[in-house]
C-alpha cells in the first residue's frame, strides 16, 4: 500500500509542478495583446479617415470655432 501511495504522491507533485509552470505564457499574452491593439488601431484609423467621419468632424470643429459667446 505504501508503494502505491508514494507513486501517487510523486505523480501528484509532478502534475502540480507542471500546472504551475507558466514560463513563456506572458510573452504569448503580450504578443496577442499587441496584435489586437494594432488591429484596433487600423480599424479606428480607417473609420476616422473615411469621408463621412471627416465631414462630420470638420462640421463639428467649424461649429465650435464659430460659436458665439
PyMOL commands that set and color helices and strands:
alter all, ss='L'
color gray80, all
select helices_A, chain A and resi 2-20+25-48+51-65
alter helices_A, ss='H'
color red, helices_A
deselect
rebuild
show_as cartoon
